[in-house]
Amino acid sequence: MTNLTPASREQKIQRGLKKRHRAERRFRIYGASAIIFGLMCVFLLFADIISKGHKAFLLTYINLEVVYDQDALGVDDPADAIQMSSGDFHGVVKAGLRNRFLDVNGRKNKRELYSIISNGAGYELRDSLKDKPALLNKTIKVWLIADDDIDTYYKSLGDKTGPFKGRMTDNKEVWLQELMRSGDVETRFNFSFFSQGDSREPELAGIRGAAMGSFYTLVITIFLAFPLGVAAAVYLEEFAPRNRWTDLIEVNINNLAAVPSIIFGLLGLAVFINFFHVPRSVPLVGGLVLTLMTLPTIIISSRAAIKSVPPSIREAAIGVGASPMQVVLHHVLPLAMPGMLTGAIIGMARALGETAPLLMIGMVAFIVDIPNGFTDPATALPVQIFLWADSPERAFVEKTSAAIMVLLAFLVVMNTFAVVLRKRLERRWS
Amino acid sequence: MNRIETHASGPSGQLSEKPPGIEVDYPEETVGTPLVSNPKMSVRNVDVSYSGKQAIHNVTLDIGKHEVIAMIGPSGCGKSTFLRCLNRMNDTIEGCGVSGLITLDGEDIYAADMDPVALRAKVGIVFQKPNPFPKSIYDNVAYGPRLHGLASSRAEIDEIVEVSLTRAGLWNEVKDRLEQPGTGFSGGQQQRLCIARAIAISPDVILMDEPCSALDPIASAKIEELIAELSQNYTIAIVTHSMQQAARVSNRTAYFHLGRLVEVNDTEKIFTAPTHQLTEAYITGRIG
């Protein structure tokens, strides 16, 4: 111990204090700037996605006079399904366009003219005739979906960089200008984006098929992974003896949680599809694969939740004569449930965003129909995003961003649900 | 002051670890009166070890009907371990081995056909730290009777809850808030709730593992009063750190030292005229 006079000790402490205060401030600034950086990244991501994707929720419609001509359609009884399905509704649309622009001549120009209305317009006419058979042989004005080139161009008219031309020709621009002058073009909310399946035509493509695919897949996953994971965690924590075997199992579970997800896809392909002959591309097999993938996460978080239940509660229950199973069912599980649910929802959120394993089991196919069950071919939201991002049409750019928004909305809803559930359970038990 | 440090922390139980300064031989046999006539529980030559480490050596002791027996001794002397053998709470600890004979009403409680669940319905336990379930007061007390099917109707359970809470001296304090969580009360109230929970299944024996060590003196005094009342109906074995408490509540006192039962005698005798030198050293504060 050196001899310090009170004055010099005071001086030394003061000098050190200043340094410490500076270090303290720096330390806080590091933390705050890390948070600001993170928030900025999130903000940029959202701004980018929303600015690109918001237009996908609008769709351009063109008002056109069409004649439900019995002869042109080849339909004399709208109740006859066969006639209706072979009826030339597209011809009616083409005739309507020819009547609107009487000065267009020549095959090439006419083909160009026909392409301003979507291929899907004919089906729309068919559906409205089916609903109202009285329309047969009537002439009415209807709003028809514009082609994606028109749609993209029209929606980008107000952009600072000028409208996106892409495959727009001069002729199409002229026709569109004319339709706009007479008030026959408008954008409406794109309901079909939420009600339709995938399509090669961007203006007809919807997210519903993928959303339902994700839904069915996650239902399988949660109903398999949660009970299995909780049962495994309870057994390992409460009943299994501690020995070399349980150590080995524990190490393996921890390792499984870190295995790249595509490996699980390969496993699913080899085991479920090739060995058990589960059909390809269906939510059932997707759910099974994602179950394998999320199981380790759920087991680990459930074990942590079980471990956090105070041992005094277990002792109390044993002390009044509860059997080991009653201790678990009456006390440990209810107290651990909020933690387990949090783990399960985190696992589900990861499963919802998972693409790679689904690619391996064929859930990457182009599927138009909306799946109606666990064994209908389907894709999932992240796969749909991947597919649309891969498509050449310009209009799919906004669809991709819109699909990301839907996926994020799914995640937010799931997480909110988890938080609410946890809060309610916590209130009940404490 | 003539205070002597011992190495009595942890269930090492090595015989060579005599407290320095006290020249005694470890007794091969417990001195005093470990045996009584017509005992409720009897313990014969019991050894307990944790993963091979012996914590209790050759303990023989009787617990008489409706008596309060206190177990005292320095930390780590094995008194809590011994208490937990009496209703097989040690079963839940891995690597814990019990040998010897422990009987309740003449029945071997470690026999292969003895169900620990049934045993614990007869031998209740109150722990060191109050540990009510995170449920309502009512459910805390009603849990045991429901578990063992002691009551068939809601009215019967209501009665059990009221009687148990009354016996635990808590009824007047909580009768209007039976639906409130038991975890929201003071430590002393929680401990009395735990006692109510233990007596709700009408056990024959109540084990208490330092029930007052987490409580303030006033709450402790209430628990002690309660023990005196309960002893009319129950056999009570209490582990305590406080010699004064042992002197106040118990009929007989057992002194443990390094896993051995050194002396058992009437409480009055042990605190006024201890037979064994170790007991004397402990109660006069020279070891502990």
Interface residues (C-beta under 8 A of the other chain):
Chain A: P241 R242 P310 S312 I313 R314 E315 A316 A317 I318 G319 V320 G321 A322 S323 Q326 H330 H331 L335 W429 S430
Chain B: N87 M89 T92 E94 V117 A118 R120 A121 G124 I125 V126 F127 K129 N131 P132 F133 P134 K135 Y143 G144 L147 H148 P181 T183 C194 R197 A198 A200 I201
